[in-house]
Amino acid sequence: MSEKTTIYDIAKKLDISAATVSRALNKNPKISESTIKLVMETAEKMNYKQNRLALALKSGRSGMIGVIVPRVNTNFFGSTIRGIEEELHPNKYNVIICQTHEDENREIENINTLLDAQVDGIMISITNESKKNEKIIQRVLQKKVPLIFFDRKKNINGVSSVSIDDFNAGYIATQHLIDQGCTRIAHLCGDQALEIYENRFKGYKKALEDNGLEFNEDYVLRARSNQEDGATVTKKLLKLPNPPDAIFSASDFAALGAIKVIKKQGFKIPEDICVMGFGNEPFTKFMELSITTIDQSPLEMGKMAAKVFLEQIQNKEDVTIEKKIVLNPILHIRKSSSRIKE
């Protein structure tokens, strides 16, 4: 394996000092444009790569941002990452993407790795677990690295967040089903240890209360964001003595699992049972039986998270400025719940 090119190799090639090469590579205003151009061209020909870690230690900035998500294979997180990159790239920042796969230990490992890599900031959507990560979050704050939660979040002093109004989302989703004439509305909820799922449940419950409908604990079942869980809990709901006439799922994927079971057991959608999801995944629009859902505006969420970071990093006196940005949910009414045209 050939040795890496150093600034000393470039200096020897051009017969100038290593200090001059270093200044030229960093575009020091004391170095002439012609010398900078010559050094840059020579560095490229010699395949010279600057040491990012060394640059970070010297300048206090690495030009890298860490983004941690539960998984990247969903439209929501993919679109959020896209929004972050679109906002940060013009500002000369590169994004490092990490996945937790809903594993809290992996989440802690990801944060430690990003801190060791001298990232300038961390944006994170926490795992379903996230019960023992207070210590690592405090490490981030102690290092004065901007930390921004998006979508899944915790309320921690000094930490900004960008999310949608999940309470209102749960409310308008349930209200829509009530407006279709549904009175026995089930809720496939996520892990309520996470604030977003807790708030969606509270919105669901409040809408029932405001419309004089009785809350039935048998109609509330936890389902992870996948088809398998959606199918499993829906089978339980349909076995009840008085099964629901509507299902509001906190996940599009669980809603899809519910739809498959409902149709397999001979029920008609939406005539017998209305179904609505959450997330506005692309498949919800393109299915023959399109799924009513809530749009979380992931692209805008990503852009806003990036803007919060840029604002914090520019404030040299205090990078722990706390901002709580709440976006409005958007209801998309489709075939799976449309008994009445609105």
C-alpha positions, 0 to 999 in steps of 0.5 A: 500500500502506498503512503498517503501524501502529506503537506511536506510532499507537496512542499517538496514538489513545489519547493516552498515551505510546509507552512505555506502549503498549509495556509494555501490549503486553508485559503489564508488571505495572506497567501496569494491567489496564484499560490493557492491555485498552484497548491490546490492543483498540485494537491489534487494531482498528488491525491492529497486528502486533508485530515478532517479530525486534525482540521476539526481540532485546529478550527473547532469545526469539522463540517460534519453533522450527525443524524440518528434515526431508528431506520432509513427505509421509510419515506418519513425518515428518508424525506427528513434526512433529505430536508436536513441535507438540502438545508445544510449542504449550501452551508458546507456541512456533510451529513453522517447518518446512523441507524439505531434499529430501535436499540437503545444501546446502539443509540448510545454507541452512535452518539459516542461515535459521533462525538468522537468524530468531532461532529458540529451537531447531532440531530436525533429521532430517539428509539422506542426504548430510550430509557437510559440515555439521559447520561449520554445526552448530558455528555453531549450538552457538556461538550456544548454540541448542539443537539436537536430532536426531531419527531420523536423527542424528549423535553430536556432543558437546553435541547431544541426540537422540531415535531408536529402537533401529535395531540391535534393529529390524533384529535383530527384523525378521530374526529374525521372517523366520527364525522363518517358516522363511526362510534366504536373507534379502535386505536392501534397505538405506539409505545406511549413511553414515547411522547409522540404516541402518548399525545396521539392517544390523548388526542384520540381520547379527547375527540371521543370525549368531546363527541360524547362517545364512551372510551373503551380500553378494549379498543386500544391495543399497542402495535409497532410500526409494521404490518405484522403487529397491525394484523395481529392486534386487528384479529383480536379486535375483530373477535370482540363481542362488539368489534369496532367500526373504525380503526385509527392506527398511529402507523401507516404500516400497522394500518396496512396490516389491519386492512389485510386482516379486515378484508380477509375476514370478509368485512368491507372497507369503509362500509363495515370498518373505516381505517386510517393510518399515520405518516402518509407513506407513499404506498397509502396513496397508490393502493387500489384502496387508498389509505386515509392518513396524517402527513407529518411534513417530513421534508419541512421537519428536516429543513427546520431542524437544520435551520435550528442547528445553523442558528445555534452554531452561529451563536458562539456565546450559547449553542444550547439555545432552546427552540420548540418548533411544532408543525401542523399535521395535515389530514389526507382523506382517501378511500379507506375511510370515505363513507361521506364525501367531504 
